[in-house]
Amino acid sequence: MTQGSPADPTQPTSSPDTATTAASLDERVAVLTDRRGVLKAAGVVGVAVGAGALTACSSPPVPSGPAGGSSSAAAAGGASSSAGATASGSAGGGTPTSEIPVGGGKVFPDSQTVVTQPTAGTFKAFDAICPHQGCTVDSVEGGQIICPCHQSHFDATTGDRVSGPAPTGLTAKTITVSGGSFTVS
């Protein structure tokens, strides 16, 4: 045993007293086991709380309706269209265009769609899932679609990335405007 040096609990002691060494080792194992248990429990609780928070923050869905929009309706309505995934309007002919403010937009989380109206009568639709880490965008302000998780911003007219950590822009969807309503597919 070295005299005058404090005991280091991570190093085995050279004391002839093996009972003290065994007790010290048992204490260190207990501390490590407890720490791991606490971290595992905290991870499970964190996941459960996060899932509850996401459920509590959902918005009403875009009304659903018949599958597949009419391409002649898109030509007649003068709507902008792009290739994309599926989402649809209500059985009564779609979602009212009046729900989308000029120069703004609306997010429909249940169909993972954001619809914008950059200028009067021009409607655009995009996938509402941010390409950074999969969060749903939550607002359209100042001509930009905004992701609340890490502040990625996307152009409301093109869906292109403007700023933030997102590596790419939002994927365009096909929007069909007919009369005073629209569908997205």
N, C-alpha and C positions, 0 to 999 in steps of 0.2 A: 504494500500500500504506500502510495506517495504521500508524504506529509506536507501539509500546508496547501494542497490543491483541492478545490471544491469537487464534489462528486458530479460526474457527467452522467445523466440518466441514459444517454444513448450509447455509452461505452461500458463494456463489462468491467467490473471492479476486480482488482487483483487481491481482494481481501480473502483470507482463508475462511471467512464465514460464508458458506454457500447458502445458508438460509436467508441471509440478507440479500444476496444476489438474486435468488429465486423470487423473493417478494418484490424486489424492484422490477424485475422482468414482468411479473404478473401485473403490476400496477401499470406499466407502459402498455401492455397488451389490452388491458381494460380501457384505458384512455383512447387508444386507437379504435377499438371496437365501438365504443360509445360514439365517437366522432363520426365514424362511417354510418352508424345507424341513424344518427341525427341528420346527416346529409341526405341519406336515402329517403327518410321520412319527409324532409323539407321538399325534395324533388317531387314526390307524389302529391303533397298538399299543393305545391305551386301549379302543377298540371291541372288539378281539380279546380282550383280557384280561377285559373286562366280560362278554362272551358266554360265555367259559369259566367264569367265576365263577357265572353264573346256571345253567348246565348242571349244575355240581357241587352246587348247592343244591336240586335237585329232590327231591320226596318221592314215595312210591309212589302209583300212581293209584287212583282209586275204581274198583272192579271194574265192568266194563261188562256190559250184558245186553240184554234185549228192549226195543225202542223203545216208548215210551208206557206210562205206568203206568195202572192201573185206578182210575177215580174211585170205584167202589164200595168198593175197598180203603181209600181215604182216609176214607170215611164210616165204615166198620167199625172202622178203626184209631184214629179220633179224632185224626188228624194235622192240624196247621195247614197251610194251603196258601195260596199266593199266586201270581200270574202271574209267569212268568220264562222263562229260557232252558233249554237241554237239558243234561242229565247223567243218567246212569242207574246202577242197581245191578247186581249180578252176576246171571248167568243162573240161579243157584240161588235167586232170590227177593230179591236186594238185598244191601245192606250191613247187617251186624248192628247193631242199635240200641245194643248194649253198647259199641260203639266210641266213642260220644258220651257223655262224662261229664255228669252232672246239674250244671247251673250252669256248664258249659264248652262246648267244641265241638272240632271238628277241621276242618282245612283240607285239601282235596283239590286240589292245584295242577294236576294233569293235566286235570281237568274244570272247573277254575276255579270251584270251589264251596267254600263254608264252611257246615258244618252245626252248629247249636247245639241245646242242650237246656236252655233257661232254667229250667224247672221239670220235675220228674219226669213223663215221658210227653208233654211238649210239645216238638216238634221244629220248627226253623225252618231254612230254607236261603236262602243269598244268593250273589250273584256275588262271587267272591273277588278281583276286580280293583278296586283303589282308584281312585275317580274323580278323584283329584288328578293323578297322573302315570302311572297304569297298572301300578303295582307289585302283586304278589300279597300279600294279607294273610297273616300267618304264625302268628298265635296268637289264642287266646280266653282272656282272663284277667279276673277280677273283673267278669263280666257285660259285657265289652267285647271287640270284635274289633279287633285292632291291626295296623296297617300298619307294617312295619319301616323303610320308606324315609324318611318324614318325620313319623312318629308321629301319623298320623290315627287316631282312635279312633271306633268305631261301636257302637251299642247292639246287644247280642247277641239281643235279643228282636225289635226292629223293623228293625234295619239302619240306623237314622238316625244321622247324623253327631253325635258327642258333642264332639269337639275336633280340632284340627289343621287343616292347610291344605286338606283335601278340601272341595270346594264343596257336595257333596251326600252323601247316604247311599249304602249298598250296595243294589243292585237285588235284590229278593226273587225267589226261584225256587220252583217248586212241589215240595213234598216229600210223598211218599205212604208211610205206615207201614202195614205189614201183618204182624201177628204180631210177631216179634222182629227184623224187618228193615225197611229203608226204601229207596226209590228217589227220585231227584231228576230232574225233567224241566222 
